[in-house]
Amino acid sequence: MAAGQIVGFALPGDFLGMTTSGRNSFSADAISAVEVCRFSKASFQRFAEDKPNLLRRINELAIRELCQAREHMVLLGRRSAEEKVATFLISWRDRLARQNGECVILPLPMSRQDIADYLALTIETVSRTFTKLERDGVIEIISGGVRLLDAARAEALAAA
């Protein structure tokens, strides 16, 4: 994946590219196999017009995305690297749990560089922070992700 500003990681079922204009100001890169459904704005609007449940769900998704963007702006502010990484892990866990139920093992299909770009940190800082969290017994680094050993401690760091 090319280096740049990463503003989020999508999961199955997420909407990408909802805009008010006819053009997107960002791109998306897949880090694993994906299935994409593309809709023209006009035909999707016609389809959704008489489906209040769909419109309600799209509104919920848009509000969730807006909340995540606000939380991300705060995260990029005056937080330590440890707090940023813990917040990322807890947020990722919560998003995965909405899809698959509670989980202790957090797959991290994105690279450490992607995480660093997302958190406005260097890859070295992310790696050192993962190592510190492991040394402190908060996580265990495993192939393809991490095991959350002390969720309460990670949540406390995220809430700091």
Secondary structure, DSSP 4 states (H G I P E B T S, - for coil): ---S-------TT------SSSS-S-----SS--------HHHHHHHHTT-HHHHHHHHHHHHHHHHHHHHHHHHHSS--HHHHHHHHHHHHHHHHHHHH---SEEE--S-HHHHHHHHT--HHHHHHHHHHHHHTTSEEEETTEEEES-HHHHHHHHH-
